[in-house]
Amino acid sequence: MKLRRLLIVSLCITVVGFGSLLAFAGREKKNSADFRNQFVKDFKRTGLNTTVGDAMMLRILVESARCKRGVEVGSATGFGAVNMGIAFERTGGHLYTLEIDPKMVKACRENLEKVGLEKTVTCIEGDALKTLPGLKGQFDFVFIDAVKRDYMKYFKLIEPKLKPGAVIVGDNVIRSERAMKDFLDYIQTSPDYDTVIIRASMEKNDGMSISYKIK
Ligand SMILES: C[S@@+](CC[C@H](N)C(=O)[O-])C[C@H]1O[C@@H](n2cnc3c(N)ncnc32)[C@H](O)[C@@H]1O
């Protein structure tokens, strides 16, 4: 009887131990650079997603400025969020990505989970015009990529929370220049910001504004 109990306990310990080992191996795989690079390469991008070149530019900006708290306005399925998430994980930071469409939120969260970035990136569901005011604390990185005519509104909601030295990126600033004229005029003429328009990718024949908050 005693021997049987001992055998059952040993078996349970072995099963639990093996299960934990498998879970650990799975987590290790998701977090590996090779797995993530392949995931980014194979990502089924839609027309909404940012381009590969722009996503890498975002990643490099986060890494090089050692950003710690970022906001993305407009997640779609999370291509930008995965790329920036990789950088925020390296800096020990966190990214909040805001998305209005529940289907996109689900896809974004699933993609983040697939590469083990669910703790580094939080996808918040809702209209960014309503969720931005609820974000607590200060931020040092912003990527605006939702409704083009609303860029100034998003920016004005986050601007009081920006630290000096913050990096602000606006997407599609060449093809949608007219729709976001108020935002571009402001960010390019305000003495508080240095701004440049760049084209990191020829894929969509478009570009991004990159600004640095001086004070
Ligand atoms: C161009 S896509 C974003 C692409 C994404 N940044 C990427 O890197 O792949 C724009 C997204 O903004 C979302 N969106 C539109 N209006 C929004 C709003 N008011 N608040 C939050 N998200 C919004 C859309 O549903 C869409 O998924």
The ligand as an SDF file (V2000), in Angstrom:
LIG
                    3D

 27 29  0  0  0  0  0  0  0  0999 V2000
   -2.8560   52.0280  -39.9280 C   0  0  0  0  0  0  0  0  0  0  0  0
   -3.5590   50.9610  -38.7690 S   0  0  0  0  0  0  0  0  0  0  0  0
   -2.3130   50.7700  -37.5530 C   0  0  0  0  0  0  0  0  0  0  0  0
   -1.1560   49.9170  -37.9880 C   0  0  0  0  0  0  0  0  0  0  0  0
   -0.2190   49.5830  -36.8470 C   0  0  0  0  0  0  0  0  0  0  0  0
    0.2610   50.7730  -36.2010 N   0  0  0  0  0  0  0  0  0  0  0  0
    0.9620   48.7550  -37.3020 C   0  0  0  0  0  0  0  0  0  0  0  0
    2.1140   49.1680  -37.0260 O   0  0  0  0  0  0  0  0  0  0  0  0
    0.7780   47.7080  -37.9070 O   0  0  0  0  0  0  0  0  0  0  0  0
   -4.6920   52.0230  -37.9680 C   0  0  0  0  0  0  0  0  0  0  0  0
   -5.4930   51.3640  -36.8450 C   0  0  0  0  0  0  0  0  0  0  0  0
   -6.0700   52.4030  -36.0580 O   0  0  0  0  0  0  0  0  0  0  0  0
   -7.3010   51.9470  -35.5700 C   0  0  0  0  0  0  0  0  0  0  0  0
   -8.0870   53.1200  -35.1360 N   0  0  0  0  0  0  0  0  0  0  0  0
   -8.8170   53.9660  -35.8950 C   0  0  0  0  0  0  0  0  0  0  0  0
   -9.3700   54.9260  -35.1260 N   0  0  0  0  0  0  0  0  0  0  0  0
   -8.9730   54.6760  -33.8580 C   0  0  0  0  0  0  0  0  0  0  0  0
   -9.2150   55.3040  -32.6170 C   0  0  0  0  0  0  0  0  0  0  0  0
   -9.9720   56.4190  -32.5260 N   0  0  0  0  0  0  0  0  0  0  0  0
   -8.6550   54.7680  -31.5100 N   0  0  0  0  0  0  0  0  0  0  0  0
   -7.8900   53.6680  -31.5760 C   0  0  0  0  0  0  0  0  0  0  0  0
   -7.6200   53.0290  -32.7300 N   0  0  0  0  0  0  0  0  0  0  0  0
   -8.1510   53.5190  -33.8560 C   0  0  0  0  0  0  0  0  0  0  0  0
   -7.8880   51.1780  -36.7410 C   0  0  0  0  0  0  0  0  0  0  0  0
   -8.8900   50.2700  -36.3100 O   0  0  0  0  0  0  0  0  0  0  0  0
   -6.6440   50.4950  -37.3240 C   0  0  0  0  0  0  0  0  0  0  0  0
   -6.5110   49.1810  -36.8500 O   0  0  0  0  0  0  0  0  0  0  0  0
  1  2  1  0
  2  3  1  0
  2 10  1  0
  3  4  1  0
  4  5  1  0
  5  6  1  0
  5  7  1  0
  7  8  2  0
  7  9  1  0
 10 11  1  0
 11 12  1  0
 11 26  1  0
 12 13  1  0
 13 14  1  0
 13 24  1  0
 14 15  1  0
 14 23  1  0
 15 16  2  0
 16 17  1  0
 17 18  1  0
 17 23  2  0
 18 19  1  0
 18 20  2  0
 20 21  1  0
 21 22  2  0
 22 23  1  0
 24 25  1  0
 24 26  1  0
 26 27  1  0
M  CHG  2   2   1   9  -1
M  END
$$$$
